[in-house]
Amino acid sequence: MTDIKIELIKFVTPEPVLYLRKTDVAVAPKNSGTTKIILHEITLEFATDFAGVPASRLQYRKSCDGCLLSPGGHEIFSVSVTPSLLFMANTNCYRVLIKWSTQEEPGNMRVIEISPQPFILVHHPPAAEELQCFVSFKDPQDLSYADLAKQLLARAGIKAYLARDEPRPGTQLWDQKIIPEIRASKAVAVIWTHDAEQKKDAVVREIGIAKDAELPVLLFCEKGVDPPAELPPDVIEYQSFTSATAAADLAQGIEGHVRRLRQGLGP
């Protein structure tokens, strides 16, 4: 009977990095069986602390180029990983999926899963008091989406400003709070939903202030809802989202804008 056994040689884990900062993870499959095997591809699938995230958003792949491993042999592969905002905070663990075949049947590819121990991959996000993004949303109906955007922006090193987080009794809401905070921001994230569309005055006013201040607007538009007239889709590109996949959808939009948000404040 053919003896097939693939193990991983343990390596020192990479130094922790910030979210969205590239690192390399060493993976060293070892042929502990008695039959020569061919390695075709290695996939690392990382953990997340959000619901509704497709596995493809957490995976990084490395071609093995048909590497032949004799019994007792091993090979080291370096898999480049850029931690997504969806990666589990601070500590992380990952699954290793190895696509392989035997030398006798190279076309009969199979996949084996190996799960290493958890390790530190992502540092705590950096303090970013100087880099603020104002979050415009229908309160309280869309607070869960706003809090999600706040959490994701923090992982990118960006302070999210939600007006409800900073009560100022006696302050004039618009002239002394909303308008100054929008103008002090580097961007405005707009969460546009069915609820926001039904009673839109406050969100639309915040959009107008952002446009007057010539700030970039990150528009997150709930699927099935037309973008606000103030942000026509032929002028402002938007990120669609659903309640089931909100974390993955918002993260995709935020990651795409991070470099623009950091403009003038370093890489």
Secondary structure, 3 states (H helix, E strand, C coil): CCCCCEEECCCCCCCCECCCCCEEEEECEEECCCCCEEEEEEEEEECECCCCCCHHHHEEEEEEEEEEECCCCECCEEEEECCCCCECCCEECEEEEEEEEECCCCCCCEEEEECCCCEECECCCCCCCCCEEEEECCCCCCHHHHHHHHHHHHHCCCEEECHHHCCCCCCCHHHHHHHHHHHCCCEEEEEECHHHHHCCHHHHHHHHHHHHCCCCEEEEEECCCCCCCCCCCCCCCEEEECCCCHHHHHHHHHHHHHHHHCCCCCC
